[in-house]
Amino acid sequence: DRDIFNNIVKEAAQKKRDRYDAFLSKVPLLGSMDAYERSQLADALKSEVFVDGATIMSQGEVGNKFYIVEDGGAYASKDGNRVMEYGAGDYFGELALITNQPRAATVVAKGASKLLSVDKQSFNRLLNVNDLLERSNKYK
């Protein structure tokens, strides 16, 4: 019985890993990760669904997640002004995790959107923070 249970759990984890691996390999930020690193990230991902107009994160709040748009879209606004649009494969939320500063923008779902999220602890353990910091300069 225990063996059957273990096999079911392993199969489910492998299916999730396989499903996300192909997607993650197309995300430019993650392009330098090898297959093993991507599988580790896939294991840490959580899928979240947001309805149109739902606030994903708010400017000024403490950052505790990194997001990748799997399906749908979102937009970021700073002080009420729209500053960025996101579509499938785009990511956001890394800045607050890297710098340990409050969220720089509010991000709202544009249409029904499916996002993949990684908590702060997994983010710091699995991703190359120096590379992200370099890329985050695009927001300044």
Residue, then its C-alpha position, 0 to 999 in steps of 0.5 A: d500500500r505504501d509503495i502504491f501511494n509513493n508511486i502515485v505521489k512520484e507520478a504526480a510530481q513528475k507530471k507537474r515537472d514535465r508540464y512546467d519544464a517546457f514552459l519555464s525553458k521559454v521564459p527568458l529570465l530562466g534561459s540559463m538554468d539547466a534541466y535539473e535547476r528547472s525541475q527544482l523550480a517546477d517542484a516549488l511552483k504554485s499555480e494561482v488563478f486571478v479574475d479580471g481586475a483582481t489585485i495580484m500585489s499592491q505597491g508598498e506591501v512586503g514582497n513574499k512571492f515571485y510571479i510568472v504569467e502562464d496564461g492571460g495577462a496583467y499590468a503594473s501601475k505606479d502611483g496610479n499610472r500604468v507602467m508595464e504590461y505582462g503576457a505569457g512568459d513575463y515575470f514580476g515581483e522579483l525586485a522586492l524579493i531581491t532588494n528586501q524593499p516594499r513592492a514598487a508597483t501594484v499589479v492587476a490581472k488583465g482578463a482571467s489569468k493563470l500565474l505561477s508563483v514561488d515563495k521568497q524562500s524558494f526564490n532565494r534558494l533556486l534562482n540566481v539573484n545576481d542575474l535577476l538584480e542585473r536584469s531588474n535595472k530595467y525598472k529604474 
